Structure formats: structure tokens, C-alpha cells
Amino acid sequence: MTGAGQGIGKAAALALAAAGAEVAVSDINEASVKETAAAIAATGRRTVAIRADVGNLAEIDRLVSEAVAGFGKIDTLVNNAGVTRRAYIMDLTEDDFDRIFRVNA
């Protein structure tokens, strides 16, 4: 589950765990993803917290490797991570535009 450090991602990860799933949780914010993993572990489900920026291909590769190392395989991917910039599209820089597409695509 990407974007599992807060909001919908955290709630969905906790719901999956409550339904019996073992959940690898990921977020760009290490402290928040560790908090989500601790909440899952408190329910008795297995979990692994992975800090990763899904806008970076090398970190995506590491994320997958760590999830597989933790569970042996991945059955389902919930790609919840997303970013935006609060600006008119014509005011976005090329870097802003690229970041939005790398993370959200």
C-alpha cells in the first residue's frame, strides 16, 4: 500500500489488516509509515514499513524488493500515493509537472 502514512491510505491499510491481510505499507514520510505499521502490528497482523518516494524509480524497485523480502510475494498492489500542486496549470514549473506525473502515473 503506497501512501499509507496518513489519510485514506492509512485507513485502507488498517481496514485490510482488520480483514485479515498482511500489509506492506509505504510512504515518503518514515515516521508516519512506521506509525501505521505499529497500528497494524497491534492488531496481530504481520506488516512491514517501507519509507519510499514512489516518484523515484530506484526507490520503487527497493520498495518492491523489501515487500517481497518481508512476505515472499505481493498479491495485491494498492497504489494510493499521490501529489499535486495548488496552482493554475500555467503557473506550474516543468519540475512541478514532472513530479506530479512521476508520482501519480
ABEGO torsion letter per residue (X at the ends): XBGAABEAAAAAAAAAAAAGBBBBBBBABAAAAAAAAAAAAAAGBBBBBBBBBAABAAAAAAAAAAAAAAAGBBABBBBABBBBBBBBAAABBAAAAAAAAAAAX
